[in-house]
Amino acid sequence: MAVKSADLVRDLSERQLAMERQLGEVAGAVKALQARVAELSQPAAAATPAAGVNAAAKEVVTPEILVVITAAVTAYLGKKVRIRSAKLLQTPRDVVNSWSQQGRAIVQASHHPRIRG
């Protein structure tokens, strides 16, 4: 019985060493990823426009964007399409009016069927 317990102790210590090695590898990978994220976020912070930039300039759909949209829709549908108009929609971050946001929530909630028992 003493031999079996010694084998178990040795097996546990080997497993512990293997887990510690794996943990070290994971820690190294996490540090490398953190460094990469920091590296990638620095140019993005420098490239952000100043607060004084005209907001209307961001909302223009350029002819290049229309060409890309046309090509994508043509490839998807398999036939040539013509885009008659395009405009950028508001994102949820742009919505500042809480009244309209609440109204949309009420309308969407009214579309759920109620279960009556």
Backbone hydrogen bonds, N-H to C=O, Kabsch-Sander energy under -0.5 kcal/mol:
donor,donor_aa,acceptor,acceptor_aa,energy
5,S,1,M,-1.9
6,A,2,A,-1.8
7,D,3,V,-2.2
8,L,4,K,-2.2
9,V,5,S,-2.3
10,R,6,A,-2.4
11,D,7,D,-2.6
12,L,8,L,-2.6
13,S,9,V,-2.4
14,E,10,R,-2.3
15,R,11,D,-2.2
16,Q,12,L,-2.5
17,L,13,S,-2.3
18,A,14,E,-2.3
19,M,15,R,-2.6
20,E,16,Q,-2.4
21,R,17,L,-2.2
22,Q,18,A,-2.3
23,L,19,M,-2.6
24,G,20,E,-2.1
25,E,21,R,-2.2
26,V,22,Q,-2.5
27,A,23,L,-2.5
28,G,24,G,-2.2
29,A,25,E,-2.3
30,V,26,V,-2.5
31,K,27,A,-2.3
32,A,28,G,-2.2
33,L,29,A,-2.4
34,Q,30,V,-2.6
35,A,31,K,-2.2
36,R,32,A,-2.1
37,V,33,L,-2.7
38,A,34,Q,-2.4
39,E,35,A,-2.2
40,L,36,R,-2.5
41,S,37,V,-2.1
42,Q,38,A,-1.2
44,A,40,L,-0.8
45,A,41,S,-1.7
46,A,42,Q,-1.7
47,A,43,P,-1.8
48,T,44,A,-0.7
53,V,50,A,-1.5
57,A,54,N,-0.7
58,K,54,N,-0.5
58,K,55,A,-0.8
59,E,55,A,-0.7
59,E,56,A,-0.6
60,V,57,A,-0.7
62,T,60,V,-0.8
66,L,62,T,-1.9
67,V,63,P,-2.2
68,V,64,E,-2.0
69,I,65,I,-2.6
70,T,66,L,-2.7
71,A,67,V,-2.5
72,A,68,V,-2.3
73,V,69,I,-2.6
74,T,70,T,-2.5
75,A,71,A,-2.4
76,Y,72,A,-2.1
77,L,73,V,-2.9
78,G,74,T,-2.2
84,R,82,R,-0.6
94,D,91,T,-1.3
95,V,91,T,-0.9
96,V,94,D,-0.6
98,S,96,V,-0.9
101,Q,97,N,-1.7
102,Q,98,S,-2.3
103,G,99,W,-2.2
104,R,100,S,-2.2
105,A,101,Q,-1.8
106,I,102,Q,-2.1
107,V,103,G,-2.3
108,Q,104,R,-2.6
109,A,105,A,-2.1
110,S,106,I,-1.6
111,H,107,V,-0.5
111,H,108,Q,-0.9
112,H,109,A,-1.2
116,R,114,R,-0.7
